[in-house]
Amino acid sequence: MQMKLKGDYFNGQFSHPNGLIDLSGAQEKILKKCPADLSVTLWEAGIYHAHIDEVINSAQKGFESWRKLSFGERISYLKKYQDVVRARKDEIAMALALEVGKPLWEAKTEAAALDAKVSVTIADSYDRIKQETIKEVMPKIDGHVVYKPLGPSFVIGPFNFPCHLANGQILAALLAGNSVIFKPSEKTIYSAQLMMECFHEAGFPAGVVNFINGTGITASRITNDKRIKGVFFTGSKAVGLKILENTYKDIGKLVALELGGKNSTILHHDTNISHALPELLRSAFLTTGQRCTSTSMILVHRKIEQQFISEFKAVTERIRVGHPTRSNPEAFMGPLIDEQAEKLYFEFCGYGKQEGAEEIIAPRKLDVGFEGYYVSPSIHYAKKPDLQGKFIQEEIFGPNCFFVPYDDIEEAIQIANSTQYGLAASIFTRDSDIYKLCLRDIDAGLINLNRSTVGATSRLPFGGVKNSGNHHPAAVSMIDHCVSTVATLETLDDNSSKMSDVVGLKDA
């Protein structure tokens, strides 16, 4: 096996620090093969339910000490972590490439983002939770708004960005004064472990940062625990609903969900086609389509539909698909994450055909010289789409997009809003009034002009509406959900109140 797992991390240490795990005592076992080369076994993990309570206890103890530190002290620890993660970025990138299957050039981008996110969190999030003061909010009384940490918080990470997305949530929670328990996707344990090793090397106090491997059973037991005060999840709508079902009776628990998308791009008749082509190529097929912000539906004005689709098809056929670390020249797309993802990709493309969509490029299983989950990108065209069909309504999470023609912008907006999701959208036009109309009327949390739906910035909120989230956006806004808001009135003159001012008292 290429990767040594160290087990769970609590009370400041890994349960198997030498990487030798006795699987005989595990309640569940997971065997991970490299999605790019199935002849390679990356690791075998043991899931230990007995560790769940120990991890929560550790987080509780860590919170009691961490919350008392000043912002300056917390920031000092975050900067130490930044130094460590910067030094280990190449190691993290290689792990991401082999576990997820994303090309190494893309994995390096994610690894570098861990370092950059520390700076952004300190620079842009810190000001959002500093104490606010209103002088003389009432006569001789100052008012203050104080932000307190929630308590032990649970971060559940996704497989497609196993380090970057969880990193942003963890950093915000820590800066706010919370302790953290991180459960990565069971598909990407090693990459997440490397990030946890960086926190350990940075010298965080025991119990402040914790790590547990597991499946849905583990996540359910932790989310149900009363000691957990915040739950931050990135993943599918189905799992998000389960988390809400587990936690809705616990009124004091904050739950922030970042879920899926069925994202639309509108190409108006005045689109700069040479600019839009590479933007849409990236947004539809980057990360093999395994991004919640990937463009699924391209609404193209009839005046340019033939030209754009023809050129888009031609450039899509030039995409290189190959091994994430051993392709020469480098591949643009690697494999899908696993067999289930591959099965669902072909299944949902089949729904498109059943529901009347024409295949411009059919999905195919590819032979790239390695046995893995390699598929071709696919393109569909739906002149009159079934707006209630699975192909329109469900997130595919694979390298597929489909074109739908339109005549007027109101029609395009109506189609864009027909899906159950509302994460990201974009509009390509030179007309500012068209852009303003889309910004006003499209139901999405991210709406871009002349830019694709992928590649959001950490300096703005990141989240969706409808079935894409529950109004707790991540990125710069993440820290808003890591605190409770306390109002306090401070009387400046403690001699100003008199018993004689109290109405309704009997005479003394």
SULJOUR-V559376 format. One line per field, one symbol per residue. psi: psi as a letter, one per 30 degrees, with the letter a starting at -180 (. if undefined). Layout:
# SULJOUR-V559376
psi = ???
This chain:
# SULJOUR-V559376
psi = kfkkkgaljlhglkfiffgjkjffgkflkkkjlkffjffkkelkkkkjfffeeeeeeeeeeeeeeefflleeeeeeeeeeeeeefefgeeeeeeeeeeeegkkeeeeeeeeffeeefeeeeeefeeffgkkkkjkhflkgkkkkjkjkleakkjkjllfeifeeeeeeeeeeeeefgllkkkjlkffheeeeeeeeeeeeffgkkkfeklkkklaeeeeeeeffkffkfkkjkkbleeeeeeeeeffffiegkkkkkjaalikkkkjlfgkjefeeeeeeeefefkghghkfgkkekjjkkffgeeeeeeeeeeeeffkkkakffgkjlklekalleaeeeeeeeeeeeeeeeeggkkjejkkkkkjgfkjahkllllklkjeikjfgleeefkkehliklkkklleleeeeeeeefflflhdkllkjlfjfeeeeeeeefkilfkjlkhklflhlkfflkjlaabgflhhilabffeffgglkkkkkkjkfjggfkkeffjkgklk.
